[in-house]
């Protein structure tokens, strides 16, 4: 049985587009069409407003927490073409960096696994994906993948920094050979998988085709090193697919239809243990899904609270930064 444990009155003056718990599950960041980003202390069922961050000049689509080993850092992206990185110093939240390298709305931001350093992927309606890497002393290096998706990129999600199958056959004492990868979803109805080459350039590794309309979100599932890699995707076409890859080369991905909804599906989000998927859509509902023993995905909940439109799903902890 799933129940609503807390409701936060954000006092946003317009639609909320994203809500993300920090690594410890004690803070909640929200963003809205009212151009603001808010941070709440939600410990013990409370809701204390810590910060009201103003800096964007359009609707703010998404927020993402960096791993706490780098301090308290939050990224936000907006219709105003900007990505802002906010940092808490001595109890005060300030803008620490502003990325203005896109020509259109920036729709998605996602921090890489902390093992790689402080790297932020940003997907934009200009079709490009930019990667911001912190190089120290307040400097950020920018790499850009132009024409990643024709018409626009809606979502980015990093692969976990775990080699598939390493739980079973990890050579003792050897540091695993991490290869940076992330998934993106776009207005070309495609999911693309990107891999960093040895020369530091990013290369398209795979195209995943199943959706018949814009891909709205992609979420690469956390992993403890089992052989199978898993990605969830959702689309304007109302469908949610679970993509799995069992071969070590990462070349063969097969889609399984989780469910066909009657409206656009905006977001998909994995629980920290990757066994539950939260799905939110235009039907104003968040549903939770779990894979049964026979491999079928079953709905284990139906969260339908409040009269307003729900456009985001939050899973306990932060789905991107394990």
C-alpha positions as CSV (number, residue, x, y, z in Angstrom):
1,X,0.0,0.0,0.0
2,X,1.3,3.4,-1.0
3,X,0.3,6.5,0.9
4,X,1.1,10.2,0.7
5,X,3.5,11.0,3.6
6,X,3.8,14.7,3.1
7,X,2.3,17.5,1.1
8,X,4.4,20.7,0.7
9,X,2.7,24.0,0.0
10,X,5.3,25.7,-2.1
11,X,3.5,29.0,-2.6
12,X,4.7,29.0,-6.2
13,X,2.6,31.3,-8.2
14,X,2.3,29.1,-11.3
15,X,2.7,25.5,-12.3
16,X,5.5,23.4,-10.7
17,X,7.6,21.6,-13.3
18,X,10.0,19.6,-11.2
19,X,10.6,18.6,-7.5
20,X,13.7,16.8,-6.4
21,X,14.9,15.5,-3.0
22,X,18.5,15.9,-2.1
23,X,20.9,13.0,-1.5
24,X,19.8,12.7,2.2
25,X,16.1,13.2,1.6
26,X,16.1,16.2,3.9
27,X,15.7,19.0,1.4
28,X,13.3,19.5,-1.5
29,X,14.0,21.7,-4.5
30,X,11.1,22.9,-6.7
31,X,10.9,25.0,-9.8
32,X,8.0,26.7,-11.5
33,X,6.7,28.8,-14.4
34,X,6.8,31.7,-11.9
35,X,10.6,31.8,-12.7
36,X,11.7,30.8,-9.2
37,X,13.6,27.9,-7.7
38,X,12.7,27.1,-4.0
39,X,14.4,24.9,-1.5
40,X,12.6,23.5,1.5
41,X,13.8,21.7,4.6
42,X,11.3,18.7,4.8
43,X,12.8,16.9,7.7
44,X,10.3,15.2,10.1
45,X,7.3,16.1,7.9
46,X,8.1,19.8,8.1
47,X,8.3,22.3,5.3
48,X,10.6,25.3,6.0
49,X,11.5,27.5,3.1
50,X,15.3,27.8,3.1
51,X,15.8,29.7,-0.2
52,X,13.8,31.4,-2.9
53,X,16.3,31.7,-5.8
54,X,15.6,34.3,-8.5
55,X,17.8,34.5,-11.6
56,X,15.9,33.0,-14.4
57,X,13.8,35.1,-16.8
58,X,11.4,32.4,-17.9
59,X,9.7,29.2,-16.7
60,X,12.2,26.9,-14.9
61,X,11.8,23.3,-16.2
62,X,14.1,21.2,-14.1
63,X,16.4,21.1,-11.0
64,X,19.2,18.7,-10.1
65,X,21.2,18.2,-6.9
66,X,24.9,17.5,-7.2
67,X,26.4,14.8,-4.9
68,X,27.0,16.3,-1.4
69,X,30.8,15.5,-1.5
70,X,31.0,18.6,-3.6
71,X,29.0,20.7,-1.2
72,X,25.4,21.9,-1.5
73,X,25.0,22.5,-5.2
74,X,21.8,22.7,-7.3
75,X,21.5,23.2,-11.0
76,X,18.4,24.7,-12.8
77,X,17.5,25.2,-16.4
78,X,14.9,27.4,-18.0
79,X,13.0,28.5,-21.1
80,X,15.3,31.6,-20.9
81,X,18.1,29.5,-22.5
82,X,20.1,29.6,-19.3
83,X,21.5,27.0,-16.9
84,X,22.3,28.3,-13.4
85,X,24.4,26.5,-10.9
86,X,23.6,27.6,-7.3
87,X,25.8,26.9,-4.3
88,X,25.2,27.2,-0.5
89,X,28.1,29.1,1.2
90,X,27.9,29.7,4.9
91,X,24.1,29.1,5.0
92,X,23.3,31.4,2.0
93,X,22.4,30.2,-1.5
94,X,24.1,32.2,-4.3
95,X,24.5,31.8,-8.0
96,X,27.9,30.4,-8.6
97,X,27.8,29.9,-12.4
98,X,25.6,30.8,-15.4
99,X,25.8,28.9,-18.7
100,X,24.4,30.8,-21.6
101,X,25.6,28.6,-24.5
102,X,22.3,27.5,-25.8
103,X,20.1,29.3,-28.5
104,X,16.8,28.0,-27.2
105,X,15.0,26.7,-24.1
106,X,17.1,24.4,-21.9
107,X,14.8,21.5,-20.9
108,X,16.8,19.1,-18.8
109,X,19.8,19.0,-16.5
110,X,21.4,16.0,-14.9
111,X,24.6,15.5,-12.9
112,X,27.0,12.7,-13.8
113,X,27.8,10.1,-11.1
114,X,30.1,11.7,-8.5
115,X,32.9,9.3,-9.4
116,X,33.5,11.3,-12.6
117,X,33.8,14.7,-10.9
118,X,31.4,17.6,-11.1
119,X,29.9,17.2,-14.6
120,X,26.5,18.5,-15.7
121,X,24.7,17.4,-18.9
122,X,22.1,19.9,-20.3
123,X,19.6,19.2,-23.1
124,X,18.1,22.0,-25.1
125,X,15.4,22.8,-27.7
126,X,18.2,24.0,-30.0
127,X,19.0,20.3,-30.5
128,X,22.3,20.4,-28.7
129,X,23.5,18.8,-25.5
130,X,26.2,20.6,-23.5
131,X,28.4,19.1,-20.9
132,X,29.8,21.4,-18.2
133,X,32.8,20.1,-16.2
134,X,34.1,21.9,-13.1
135,X,37.8,22.3,-13.5
136,X,38.5,24.2,-10.2
137,X,38.9,27.8,-9.1
138,X,35.3,28.6,-10.3
139,X,36.0,27.6,-13.9
140,X,33.7,25.4,-16.0
141,X,34.8,23.7,-19.2
142,X,32.1,23.3,-21.9
143,X,31.8,20.5,-24.4
144,X,28.9,20.6,-26.9
145,X,27.2,17.9,-28.9
146,X,25.5,19.8,-31.7
147,X,22.5,18.4,-33.5
148,X,22.1,15.6,-30.9
149,X,18.4,15.6,-31.6
150,X,16.7,17.4,-34.6
151,X,14.1,19.9,-33.4
152,X,15.2,19.6,-29.8
153,X,16.4,17.6,-26.8
154,X,13.9,17.1,-23.9
155,X,15.8,14.9,-21.4
156,X,19.2,13.7,-20.3
157,X,20.1,10.9,-17.9
158,X,23.5,9.4,-16.9
159,X,24.3,5.7,-16.8
160,X,25.4,4.6,-13.3
161,X,29.2,4.4,-12.8
162,X,29.0,0.7,-12.4
163,X,30.3,-1.8,-15.0
164,X,27.4,-4.2,-15.9
165,X,28.1,-7.6,-14.5
166,X,30.9,-6.3,-12.2
167,X,29.0,-7.6,-9.1
168,X,29.5,-11.1,-10.3
169,X,32.9,-11.1,-12.0
170,X,34.9,-8.1,-10.6
171,X,38.6,-8.8,-10.9
172,X,40.1,-8.4,-7.4
173,X,42.0,-5.3,-6.7
174,X,41.5,-3.9,-10.1
175,X,39.9,-0.5,-10.5
176,X,37.0,-0.9,-13.0
177,X,37.4,0.8,-16.3
178,X,34.6,3.3,-16.2
179,X,33.2,4.5,-19.5
180,X,31.0,7.6,-19.2
181,X,27.6,7.2,-20.8
182,X,24.3,9.0,-20.8
183,X,20.9,8.7,-22.5
184,X,18.9,11.5,-24.2
185,X,15.4,11.8,-25.5
186,X,14.2,14.2,-28.1
187,X,11.6,15.6,-30.4
188,X,12.8,13.2,-33.2
189,X,10.9,10.5,-31.2
190,X,14.3,8.9,-30.4
191,X,16.3,7.9,-27.4
192,X,20.0,8.2,-28.0
193,X,22.9,6.7,-26.0
194,X,26.1,8.7,-25.9
195,X,29.6,7.4,-24.9
196,X,32.8,9.3,-24.2
197,X,35.6,8.3,-26.5
198,X,39.2,8.0,-25.3
199,X,40.0,11.4,-26.9
200,X,37.3,13.0,-24.7
201,X,34.8,13.5,-27.6
202,X,31.3,12.3,-27.3
203,X,29.9,9.8,-29.8
204,X,26.4,8.5,-30.5
205,X,26.5,4.8,-29.6
206,X,22.9,3.8,-30.1
207,X,19.5,4.9,-31.3
208,X,16.5,3.4,-29.5
209,X,13.3,3.6,-31.6
210,X,9.8,2.7,-30.3
211,X,8.0,5.9,-29.5
212,X,5.7,7.5,-32.1
213,X,5.9,11.1,-30.7
214,X,8.3,13.3,-28.8
215,X,10.2,11.5,-26.0
216,X,9.5,13.6,-22.9
217,X,11.8,11.8,-20.4
218,X,14.5,9.1,-20.0
219,X,15.8,7.6,-16.8
220,X,18.7,5.2,-16.6
221,X,18.2,2.9,-13.7
222,X,20.7,2.7,-10.8
223,X,22.7,-0.5,-10.7
224,X,24.7,-2.6,-8.2
225,X,26.6,-4.3,-11.0
226,X,24.1,-7.0,-12.2
227,X,24.6,-7.8,-15.9
228,X,21.4,-6.1,-17.1
229,X,21.2,-2.4,-17.9
230,X,17.8,-0.7,-17.7
231,X,16.4,2.5,-19.1
232,X,12.8,3.9,-18.8
233,X,11.4,6.3,-21.3
234,X,8.1,8.1,-21.7
235,X,6.5,10.1,-24.5
236,X,3.9,12.4,-25.8
237,X,2.4,9.2,-27.3
238,X,1.3,8.2,-23.8
239,X,3.5,5.1,-23.7
240,X,6.2,4.1,-21.2
241,X,8.9,1.7,-22.3
242,X,11.4,-0.3,-20.2
243,X,14.5,-0.9,-22.2
244,X,16.9,-3.6,-21.2
245,X,20.4,-4.7,-22.4
246,X,21.9,-8.0,-21.3
247,X,25.1,-8.0,-23.4
248,X,28.3,-6.5,-22.1
249,X,29.0,-4.6,-25.3
250,X,25.8,-2.6,-24.7
251,X,24.6,-2.9,-28.3
252,X,21.4,-4.8,-28.1
253,X,18.5,-3.0,-26.3
254,X,15.0,-4.4,-26.3
255,X,11.9,-2.4,-25.4
256,X,9.0,-3.7,-23.3
257,X,5.8,-1.6,-23.1
258,X,5.1,-0.9,-19.4
259,X,1.7,0.8,-20.1
260,X,-0.1,2.9,-22.6
261,X,-1.7,6.0,-20.9
262,X,-4.5,8.1,-22.3
263,X,-2.4,11.3,-22.2
264,X,1.1,12.6,-22.4
265,X,3.6,11.1,-19.9
266,X,5.9,13.8,-18.6
267,X,8.3,12.1,-16.3
268,X,9.7,8.7,-15.2
269,X,11.9,8.3,-12.1
270,X,13.5,5.2,-10.5
271,X,13.6,4.5,-6.8
272,X,17.2,4.3,-5.4
273,X,17.1,0.5,-5.5
274,X,15.8,0.6,-9.1
275,X,12.9,-1.8,-8.4
276,X,10.1,0.8,-8.5
277,X,9.4,3.3,-11.3
278,X,7.3,6.4,-10.7
279,X,5.4,7.7,-13.7
280,X,3.7,11.1,-13.9
281,X,1.5,12.3,-16.8
282,X,-1.1,14.6,-18.1
283,X,-3.9,12.6,-16.4
284,X,-2.8,14.5,-13.1
285,X,-1.7,11.2,-11.6
286,X,1.6,9.7,-10.3
287,X,1.6,5.9,-10.5
288,X,4.2,3.5,-9.1
289,X,5.2,0.3,-11.0
290,X,7.1,-2.8,-10.0
291,X,8.3,-5.7,-12.1
292,X,6.7,-9.0,-11.0
293,X,8.5,-12.4,-10.8
294,X,7.2,-13.3,-14.3
295,X,8.7,-10.1,-15.8
296,X,5.4,-8.2,-16.1
297,X,5.2,-4.6,-14.8
298,X,2.3,-4.1,-12.4
299,X,0.9,-0.9,-10.9
300,X,1.3,-1.0,-7.1
301,X,-0.3,2.4,-6.4
302,X,-2.4,5.2,-7.7
303,X,-1.5,8.5,-6.2
304,X,-4.1,11.1,-7.1
305,X,-4.0,13.9,-4.6
306,X,-4.9,17.5,-5.1
307,X,-6.8,19.2,-8.0
308,X,-3.9,20.7,-9.8
309,X,-2.0,19.3,-12.7
310,X,0.9,16.9,-11.6
311,X,3.8,17.2,-14.0
312,X,6.6,15.6,-12.1
313,X,7.4,12.5,-10.1
314,X,9.8,12.4,-7.1
315,X,11.3,9.2,-5.8
316,X,12.9,9.1,-2.3
317,X,16.5,10.1,-2.5
318,X,17.9,11.4,-5.8
319,X,17.4,9.1,-8.7
320,X,20.5,10.3,-10.6
321,X,23.2,10.5,-8.0
322,X,23.8,7.3,-6.1
